[in-house]
Amino acid sequence: MLIKIDVDSDQYKRIQNLINDRKYEDIHQFIKIAINNQIQEEQSSESENNEIQSESIGDRVQEIIQERQEELAKLLGAVPLEKSEIEPEHEELISNFYNRFFPVKLVVSTVARLMVQKKTWIELSEVQEDASKFAESVSAMLQDIEEMAKLPRNEKLSTGLPMTKAEYIGWKGGMRRKKEAKYQSSKVRFMEQFVGRPVGVHNFKGASFSMGLIGVKFVGDTCLVSLTDNGKEFALIENPIIDMKKYDYLFSDKEIKFIYKKIISRFPLEYKLVNSIIDKLTKEGSLRSSEIDPLFKEEESKIFKFYSSEPQKLSQKRKKDILVQARVGTMGRLSELRIVDWSIDKKGVSNYNINKDVLSVVNS
């Protein structure tokens, strides 16, 4: 049934701002959710307690999310996927530049939306711009939550996302220029490292490409990107933050299992280290960073080779730094996936424990 209504211009602007912030796909979804929430509220009797009422509304919101996912799957399914012109190079490790998986989820979600709206192949520059805007809006929201809750660095969800304009707004003179330059740098970093960039003649680097989630082709000097089969699958798994507006954690159980089995497993040494860490934590319980370092020391020759074309020329200090950076990156991603619980004691020492509930999901 088609119903036409007049909307106050100020209300329309506010709704459009929410859509621009990626909180709703479009005005139709906003109205649909608003109507359903109002119906639920009106139909709830005064005798119903708040717990039952919130469960009822939550169930309906979940139904709407499911409808949205099914619609996206239907629309994306109608877009033919094509083989990438180039394939990622074989890599033993996930680069420290790709310090988290959540930014990759935002990139893949952006590509999926653009493909549904437009066509199979999207210009890289458009994906970079749209994905960075999306990531910045999510980053701003998460940073507000982190600031209000005064979360320590090990519990922050915004790690890996670009800085926001709030970082420099309100500052003046040299300090503003300094902060604005830092903001621009973080934006470029996100676009080039998580979305990706051409390298040399018809080659490509970037987390989403390296992890096998986007394909690349070139038409003249124009670089185009599209989802791979794995990228499409990852995009269609609902996410707590993007789809459900829940901010307790970054990934659903299905996403965690996908990342472990279809992304981490692409990197042989990373996969080996992750499983060694899981085994050691399962057997020994809580471990400090220094107690995990020996696992990386055992693989130092491969790690040095990954990070340097001339590993024999590395200084001892540089070797030590590389091993620490490799451990920090791997443990940060395992914490992000909730496979490992990360805490920091009063002395600033990191401690890790296995999350048996999440591990059972990974192994299922």
DOSE-88947 format. One line per 2 residues: number of its first residue (from 1); their letters; for each residue y, z, x of C-alpha. Coordinates in steps of 0.5 Angstrom, whole numbers, padded with zeros to 4 digits, always signed. Example, Ala and Ser with C-alpha at 12.3 -4.5 7.8 and 13.67 -1.06 7.14 Angstrom:
BEGIN
1 = as = -0009,+0016,+0025; -0002,+0014,+0027
END
This chain:
BEGIN
1 = ml = +0000,+0000,+0000; +0007,-0002,+0003
3 = ik = +0012,+0003,+0002; +0020,+0002,+0004
5 = id = +0024,+0008,+0006; +0031,+0009,+0008
7 = vd = +0031,+0013,+0015; +0038,+0016,+0017
9 = sd = +0040,+0013,+0024; +0040,+0019,+0027
11 = qy = +0033,+0021,+0025; +0031,+0014,+0027
13 = kr = +0034,+0015,+0034; +0030,+0021,+0035
15 = iq = +0024,+0018,+0033; +0025,+0012,+0038
17 = nl = +0026,+0017,+0043; +0019,+0020,+0042
19 = in = +0016,+0013,+0042; +0020,+0011,+0049
21 = dr = +0017,+0018,+0052; +0010,+0015,+0050
23 = ky = +0009,+0021,+0045; +0007,+0016,+0040
25 = ed = +0005,+0009,+0040; +0010,+0006,+0035
27 = ih = +0014,+0009,+0029; +0008,+0007,+0024
29 = qf = +0004,+0012,+0028; +0009,+0017,+0028
31 = ik = +0010,+0017,+0020; +0002,+0017,+0019
33 = ia = +0002,+0023,+0023; +0008,+0026,+0020
35 = in = +0005,+0025,+0013; -0002,+0027,+0014
37 = nq = +0001,+0034,+0017; +0006,+0035,+0011
39 = iq = +0000,+0033,+0006; -0004,+0039,+0009
41 = ee = +0001,+0044,+0009; +0002,+0042,+0002
43 = qs = -0005,+0043,+0000; -0006,+0049,+0004
45 = se = -0006,+0055,-0001; -0002,+0061,+0000
47 = se = -0008,+0065,+0001; -0011,+0061,+0006
49 = nn = -0010,+0065,+0013; -0007,+0061,+0019
51 = ei = -0013,+0060,+0023; -0016,+0056,+0017
53 = qs = -0010,+0052,+0016; -0009,+0050,+0024
55 = es = -0016,+0048,+0024; -0016,+0044,+0018
57 = ig = -0009,+0040,+0021; -0013,+0040,+0028
59 = dr = -0019,+0037,+0025; -0014,+0031,+0021
61 = vq = -0010,+0030,+0028; -0017,+0029,+0031
63 = ei = -0019,+0024,+0026; -0012,+0020,+0027
65 = iq = -0014,+0020,+0035; -0021,+0018,+0034
67 = er = -0018,+0012,+0029; -0013,+0010,+0035
69 = qe = -0018,+0010,+0040; -0022,+0006,+0035
71 = el = -0017,+0001,+0034; -0015,+0001,+0041
73 = ak = -0022,-0001,+0043; -0022,-0006,+0038
75 = ll = -0016,-0010,+0040; -0018,-0009,+0047
77 = ga = -0025,-0012,+0046; -0021,-0018,+0043
79 = vp = -0018,-0019,+0050; -0023,-0023,+0055
81 = le = -0023,-0020,+0061; -0024,-0024,+0067
83 = ks = -0026,-0023,+0074; -0022,-0021,+0080
85 = ei = -0020,-0026,+0085; -0021,-0021,+0090
87 = ep = -0025,-0015,+0091; -0023,-0008,+0094
89 = eh = -0025,-0008,+0101; -0031,-0003,+0103
91 = ee = -0028,+0004,+0104; -0032,+0010,+0106
93 = li = -0027,+0015,+0104; -0021,+0016,+0098
95 = sn = -0015,+0015,+0102; -0010,+0022,+0102
97 = fy = -0005,+0017,+0099; -0009,+0018,+0093
99 = nr = -0009,+0025,+0092; -0010,+0026,+0085
101 = ff = -0014,+0022,+0080; -0009,+0023,+0074
103 = pv = -0004,+0018,+0076; -0009,+0013,+0076
105 = kl = -0011,+0014,+0069; -0004,+0013,+0067
107 = vv = -0004,+0007,+0071; -0010,+0004,+0067
109 = st = -0007,+0006,+0060; -0001,+0002,+0062
111 = va = -0005,-0004,+0063; -0009,-0003,+0057
113 = rl = -0003,-0003,+0053; +0000,-0009,+0056
115 = mv = -0006,-0013,+0055; -0007,-0011,+0048
117 = qk = +0001,-0013,+0047; +0001,-0019,+0051
119 = kt = -0005,-0022,+0055; -0011,-0022,+0060
121 = wi = -0006,-0022,+0066; +0000,-0018,+0067
123 = el = +0005,-0019,+0072; +0005,-0013,+0077
125 = se = +0012,-0012,+0077; +0012,-0011,+0070
127 = vq = +0006,-0006,+0070; +0009,-0002,+0076
129 = ed = +0016,-0001,+0072; +0012,+0001,+0066
131 = as = +0007,+0005,+0069; +0012,+0009,+0073
133 = kf = +0016,+0010,+0067; +0010,+0013,+0063
135 = ae = +0008,+0017,+0069; +0016,+0020,+0070
137 = sv = +0016,+0022,+0062; +0009,+0025,+0063
139 = sa = +0011,+0029,+0069; +0018,+0031,+0066
141 = ml = +0014,+0034,+0060; +0008,+0038,+0065
143 = qd = +0014,+0040,+0070; +0017,+0044,+0064
145 = ie = +0011,+0047,+0062; +0010,+0049,+0069
147 = em = +0016,+0052,+0070; +0016,+0056,+0064
149 = ak = +0009,+0059,+0065; +0011,+0060,+0073
151 = lp = +0005,+0056,+0075; +0003,+0057,+0082
153 = rn = +0002,+0050,+0086; -0006,+0050,+0085
155 = ek = -0005,+0050,+0078; +0000,+0045,+0077
157 = ls = -0002,+0039,+0073; +0004,+0034,+0075
159 = tg = +0001,+0034,+0083; +0001,+0026,+0085
161 = lp = +0006,+0024,+0079; +0013,+0022,+0081
163 = mt = +0019,+0026,+0081; +0024,+0026,+0075
165 = ka = +0032,+0025,+0074; +0032,+0032,+0073
167 = ey = +0032,+0033,+0080; +0039,+0030,+0082
169 = ig = +0042,+0031,+0075; +0048,+0036,+0076
171 = wk = +0048,+0036,+0083; +0054,+0032,+0086
173 = gg = +0056,+0029,+0093; +0051,+0029,+0099
175 = mr = +0046,+0033,+0096; +0046,+0029,+0090
177 = rk = +0045,+0023,+0094; +0040,+0026,+0098
179 = ke = +0036,+0028,+0092; +0037,+0022,+0088
181 = ak = +0034,+0018,+0095; +0028,+0023,+0094
183 = yq = +0027,+0021,+0087; +0027,+0014,+0088
185 = ss = +0022,+0015,+0094; +0017,+0018,+0090
187 = kv = +0018,+0013,+0084; +0016,+0007,+0090
189 = rf = +0011,+0011,+0092; +0008,+0012,+0085
191 = me = +0009,+0004,+0084; +0006,+0002,+0091
193 = qf = +0000,+0007,+0092; -0003,+0008,+0085
195 = vg = -0001,+0002,+0082; -0001,-0002,+0088
197 = rp = +0002,-0008,+0092; +0000,-0014,+0095
199 = vg = -0001,-0014,+0103; -0001,-0020,+0107
201 = vh = -0003,-0027,+0104; -0007,-0026,+0098
203 = nf = -0009,-0019,+0099; -0008,-0012,+0095
205 = kg = -0008,-0005,+0096; -0007,+0001,+0091
207 = as = -0011,+0007,+0088; -0013,+0003,+0082
209 = fs = -0015,-0003,+0085; -0019,+0001,+0091
211 = mg = -0023,+0005,+0085; -0025,-0002,+0082
213 = li = -0021,-0001,+0076; -0016,-0007,+0076
215 = gv = -0017,-0014,+0078; -0012,-0018,+0082
217 = kf = -0010,-0025,+0082; -0005,-0030,+0085
219 = vg = -0001,-0035,+0081; +0003,-0038,+0087
221 = dt = +0007,-0032,+0090; +0006,-0028,+0083
223 = cl = +0001,-0023,+0083; -0002,-0021,+0077
225 = vs = -0007,-0015,+0075; -0012,-0014,+0069
227 = lt = -0017,-0009,+0068; -0024,-0009,+0070
229 = dn = -0030,-0007,+0066; -0030,+0000,+0069
231 = gk = -0022,+0000,+0068; -0023,-0002,+0061
233 = ef = -0028,+0004,+0060; -0024,+0009,+0063
235 = al = -0018,+0007,+0059; -0022,+0008,+0052
237 = ie = -0024,+0015,+0054; -0019,+0020,+0050
239 = np = -0015,+0024,+0055; -0013,+0031,+0053
241 = ii = -0006,+0030,+0055; -0005,+0023,+0053
243 = dm = -0008,+0023,+0047; -0009,+0030,+0044
245 = kk = -0002,+0033,+0047; -0007,+0039,+0050
247 = yd = -0004,+0041,+0056; -0009,+0046,+0059
249 = yl = -0013,+0041,+0064; -0012,+0034,+0066
251 = fs = -0019,+0031,+0064; -0024,+0031,+0058
253 = dk = -0031,+0032,+0060; -0033,+0025,+0059
255 = ei = -0027,+0023,+0064; -0030,+0028,+0069
257 = kf = -0037,+0025,+0069; -0034,+0018,+0069
259 = iy = -0030,+0019,+0075; -0036,+0023,+0079
261 = kk = -0041,+0017,+0077; -0037,+0011,+0077
263 = ii = -0031,+0012,+0082; -0033,+0017,+0087
265 = sr = -0039,+0014,+0088; -0036,+0008,+0090
267 = fp = -0034,+0011,+0097; -0040,+0013,+0101
269 = le = -0037,+0018,+0105; -0033,+0022,+0100
271 = yk = -0039,+0022,+0095; -0043,+0025,+0101
273 = lv = -0038,+0030,+0102; -0037,+0032,+0095
275 = ns = -0044,+0033,+0094; -0045,+0037,+0100
277 = ii = -0039,+0042,+0098; -0042,+0043,+0091
279 = dk = -0049,+0045,+0094; -0045,+0049,+0099
281 = lt = -0041,+0053,+0094; -0047,+0053,+0089
283 = ke = -0051,+0057,+0094; -0046,+0061,+0098
285 = gs = -0041,+0063,+0092; -0034,+0063,+0094
287 = lr = -0031,+0060,+0100; -0025,+0059,+0104
289 = ss = -0022,+0053,+0107; -0024,+0055,+0114
291 = ei = -0031,+0055,+0111; -0031,+0048,+0108
293 = dp = -0028,+0045,+0114; -0035,+0045,+0118
295 = lf = -0037,+0040,+0113; -0032,+0035,+0115
297 = ke = -0033,+0037,+0122; -0040,+0034,+0122
299 = ee = -0037,+0027,+0119; -0031,+0027,+0124
301 = sk = -0033,+0020,+0127; -0033,+0017,+0121
303 = if = -0027,+0020,+0118; -0023,+0019,+0125
305 = kf = -0025,+0011,+0124; -0023,+0011,+0117
307 = ys = -0016,+0013,+0119; -0015,+0010,+0125
309 = se = -0017,+0003,+0128; -0017,+0006,+0135
311 = pq = -0020,+0013,+0134; -0021,+0014,+0141
313 = kl = -0014,+0014,+0143; -0013,+0020,+0138
315 = sq = -0010,+0026,+0140; -0013,+0033,+0139
317 = kr = -0008,+0035,+0135; -0008,+0029,+0131
319 = kk = -0015,+0029,+0130; -0015,+0037,+0127
321 = di = -0009,+0034,+0122; -0013,+0029,+0120
323 = lv = -0019,+0033,+0118; -0015,+0038,+0115
325 = qa = -0012,+0033,+0111; -0018,+0030,+0109
327 = rv = -0021,+0037,+0106; -0014,+0038,+0103
329 = gt = -0015,+0031,+0099; -0022,+0032,+0097
331 = mg = -0021,+0039,+0095; -0015,+0038,+0091
333 = rl = -0019,+0032,+0087; -0025,+0037,+0086
335 = se = -0020,+0042,+0083; -0016,+0037,+0079
337 = lr = -0023,+0035,+0076; -0025,+0043,+0075
339 = iv = -0031,+0042,+0078; -0028,+0047,+0083
341 = dw = -0024,+0053,+0081; -0018,+0054,+0086
343 = si = -0015,+0060,+0087; -0010,+0063,+0093
345 = dk = -0010,+0070,+0095; -0004,+0074,+0097
347 = kg = -0004,+0072,+0104; -0004,+0064,+0102
349 = vs = -0011,+0063,+0104; -0015,+0058,+0099
351 = ny = -0021,+0060,+0096; -0026,+0056,+0092
353 = ni = -0032,+0057,+0087; -0036,+0052,+0083
355 = nk = -0035,+0051,+0076; -0042,+0051,+0073
357 = dv = -0040,+0049,+0066; -0037,+0043,+0069
359 = ls = -0042,+0042,+0074; -0047,+0041,+0068
361 = vv = -0043,+0036,+0065; -0043,+0032,+0071
363 = ns = -0050,+0032,+0072; -0052,+0031,+0065
END
